[in-house]
Amino acid sequence: MVDLVSQYQEIKPEVDKAITGILETAQFINGPVVKEFQADLESYLGVKHVIPCANGTDALQIALMALGLKPGDEVITPSFTFIATTEVVALLGLKPVFVDVDEETFCIDAGKIENAITPNTKAIVPVHLYGQAANMDEIMAIAKKHNVAVIEDNAQAIGSDYHTENGDVKTGSIGHVGCTSFFPSKNLGCYGDGGAIFTNDDELAAQMRKIVNHGQSKRYYHETVGCNSRLDSIQAAVLKIKLAKLDQYIDARRKVADYYDNFLSQFEGVIAPVRGEKSRHVFHQYTMRLIGIDRNALNAYLADNGVPSMIYYPVPAHKQEMFAEFGSYATDLPVTDLLTTQVLSLPIHTEMEQEQLDFICGHIADFINAQA
Ligand SMILES: *Cc1c(COP(=O)(O)O)cnc(C)c1O
């Protein structure tokens, strides 16, 4: 699905030099490069505060912790997402309330959020799934009206531009807090685990800086219960180099997506990813919908022929056993249920060659034509 080896070869001299520099000074934790990367990311995203942390799941957890919610408070999220988004809600003793997604963008259906709001609703966590933004205009308007916080799960959409009346802003900088993951396969990935939290709110930033560091702002004086969540220097060094190339990486992904779009347009039962008007799709995944084509059989056929393809996500959160006790289990989410039977993601990355695209597309055509 991704080719991180070829990508590394392209930046090897820079990366090796940076990592060697850290080994030679042994500043593994909180080295100067962590602050440098933080500043670079703040300016790239146009946010006041970036707080690096250990992974994207921690980022979401810490953002929710900073809101100071109490057990039983409700958090609205989509069910059609990676489990981390919803898992941290339950982990903190909060109640996940699942809202269906939009059939075209795969993101939370803003038109269905207000119905799910109760006096206990304290936050909305939209997910910019596969690299495209949820309808943040509407979500922010609803949040303002009901006085709830918005935490953007930007793990799949870092670098995406969201179009507003006053020009483009970056996804993750629109809500009260934005979260991302630097898992190696993400659009901005490191060589291990990493994550970050973004905000323009000084108070939330101060609180989250404390939480990532055992609840202390002065060493050994712990004001609040926190955790230990750091981005190490080696990861920050890799990310600093890769952030400078992020826009170029996004362009490469968009070119692959253009090719797939064009190729797949010949098949009636294939719906290529719909590019919404609100944001620039950064194609963390290239996810098509198959209608009247046996998705699981295509997935298996491709695997047999050496072409990876993935179902993100086969079981939505509301059907996961872990939520059975939260009263959020098997909620009626028809679009989510439909999409989980239709979606299939194809390989997409920054180093894809025409030969690979031809190989993948050839096998897709063989399968569909043999069925017809
Ligand atoms: C990857 C991902 C996360 C979690 O990131 P980790 O760094 O793996 O903890 C959270 N939400 C979404 C939507 C993701 O894709």
The ligand as an SDF file (V2000), in Angstrom:
LIG
                    3D

 15 15  0  0  0  0  0  0  0  0999 V2000
   -3.6540    6.7610   12.4450 C   0  0  0  0  0  0  0  0  0  0  0  0
   -4.8670    7.3570   13.0070 C   0  0  0  0  0  0  0  0  0  0  0  0
   -4.9850    7.6450   14.3790 C   0  0  0  0  0  0  0  0  0  0  0  0
   -4.0160    7.1810   15.4220 C   0  0  0  0  0  0  0  0  0  0  0  0
   -2.7000    7.4040   15.2310 O   0  0  0  0  0  0  0  0  0  0  0  0
   -1.5620    6.5490   15.9730 P   0  0  0  0  0  0  0  0  0  0  0  0
   -0.3600    7.3950   15.7810 O   0  0  0  0  0  0  0  0  0  0  0  0
   -1.4770    5.2490   15.2790 O   0  0  0  0  0  0  0  0  0  0  0  0
   -1.9240    6.4150   17.4000 O   0  0  0  0  0  0  0  0  0  0  0  0
   -6.1330    8.2940   14.8090 C   0  0  0  0  0  0  0  0  0  0  0  0
   -7.1100    8.6100   13.9710 N   0  0  0  0  0  0  0  0  0  0  0  0
   -7.0490    8.3310   12.6470 C   0  0  0  0  0  0  0  0  0  0  0  0
   -8.1790    8.7310   11.7630 C   0  0  0  0  0  0  0  0  0  0  0  0
   -5.9310    7.6830   12.1220 C   0  0  0  0  0  0  0  0  0  0  0  0
   -5.8930    7.3980   10.8260 O   0  0  0  0  0  0  0  0  0  0  0  0
  1  2  1  0
  2  3  1  0
  2 14  2  0
  3  4  1  0
  3 10  2  0
  4  5  1  0
  5  6  1  0
  6  7  2  0
  6  8  1  0
  6  9  1  0
 10 11  1  0
 11 12  2  0
 12 13  1  0
 12 14  1  0
 14 15  1  0
M  END
$$$$
